[in-house]
């Protein structure tokens, strides 16, 4: 916890009626770290708290502060350090619907059960996990029982998950949005390929899928793995060789967007579009390609 000694100390608790506190920064590999003191728990009107990364002191109550046991009105919090992700912390912000946990690999390793404690946020609908220093270390995925039951949106950035971990994610039965960003996943077969074999369970409620800088080469699934999928976005997936041909039979898919991908992958997407038009008479699917690489 030595880094906290040099963190900017923000006495925001003096603004007792503040509802929204957001500090936006330019994208950087070295984010600013902030330290929010114990008095922050007295900000009963606070609804949105967004910083790039911050440490919030654990709740410590005196006899005079009993009424300040939770931040009842807090709806979204972004930039929370893994050091803070304890059961006590989450019970103090238990009505949060959107949460972003951000930190370095060491921060997550220091609190290995930090992500398992997410279960203590029963109303959470959107979760983003960001690792700022991508040193090719795998970040453990919480077990299925550790995810809140109503989670609809999940973003993993820089977490280096093995592709088999997606089987755990597929067990989130209400998941509608999945974003995998800057994840050069391990998932290697003996021949050295990066392969995503979608489990039989599939993603029954997923509507939006983003793959960005994943290092994925082969993606395989059946025609019923994504029964409700409407949009797929590929960004800088330069190694990807194929898109499951099963999408040619999808009656829900409306968009395939490719940015910074190879011409061959663009052709595969257009073939899926043509097959839908010719075999299903479906002209809903649109394929858009930008910044195609040579």
Residue, then its C-alpha position, 0 to 999 in steps of 0.5 A: x500500500x506504499x503507493x498511497x503515500x504519494x496519491x493526491x488526497x481528495x477531501x471531497x467529503x466537504x461537499x456534502x450535497x455533491x451528487x456527481x464527482x467525475x475526473x476525466x483524464x487522457x488515456x495513459x498507461x500511467x493513470x493518476x491514483x487518488x486517495x478518498x478519505x473515510x469522510x467520503x462515506x458521509x456524502x449521502x447524496x452522491x450518485x456517481x463517482x468516477x476517477x481513473x483509479x482511486x483508493x477509498x478508505x474502508x468504512x469506519x464508524x464512530x457512535x455518532x456516525x451510525x446513520x452513514x453506514x452505506x452510500x444508499x444513493x450511489x448508482x455508479x462507481x468507476x476506478x475503484x482499486x482492487x485493494x478496496x474490493x472487500x465484502x465490507x466495502x461492497x456492502x457499503x455501496x450495495x445499491x450500485x448498478x455500474x462498477x469499474x474496478x481498475x488497477x495494476x496486476x500487483x493490485x489484483x494479486x495482492x487481493x486475490x479474492x477481490x473479484x469474488x466479492x462482487x457477489x455482495x453487489x446484488x443490484x449490479x448490472x454492468x461490470x468493467x475490469x481493467x488492468x493497466x499494466x499488461x504484463x501477460x499475467x492471467x487474472x483469475x476469473x471469478x467463479x460463476x457463483x461470484x457474479x451478481x445474478x442480474x449482470x447484463x454487461x461485462x467488459x474485460x480489458x487487459x486481463x489476459x484470460x484463457x479462452x476456456x474462461x469464456x465458459x464461465x462467462x457463458x454461465x451469466x444467463x442475463x448477459x447482453x453485452x460482452x466486451x473483450x479488449x486488449x486481451x492477448x488471451x493464452x488459450x493455446x492448442x498444441x499447434x500454437x493456435x489461439x482458438x475460442x471454442x464456444x461451449x455448448x451452453x453458448x451465450x443465450x441472451x447476448x446481443x452485443x459482442x466486441x473483440x478488440x486486440x485479442x490475438x484470437x486466430x480461430x473462433x468456432x461455434x454452432x448456429x445456436x451458440x448466439x441465438x439473440x446476437x445483433x451486433x459484432x464489432x472487431x477492432x484490430x483483430x489482425x490475427x483472426x482468420x475466420x468468423x463462424x459460418x454459423x452466423x449465416x443462419x442467424x435471424x437476429x444478426x444486424x451488424x458486423x463491423x470490422x476496423x483494422x482487420x485483414x482483407x480476408x476477414x472482411x471477405x468472410x464477413x461479406x460472404x456471411x452477408x451474401x449467404x443470408x441474402x441468398x439462402x434466407x432472403x434476409x437483407x437486414x445484416x450490414x457489413x462495414x469495414x474501416x481501416x483495413x490493413x494491407 
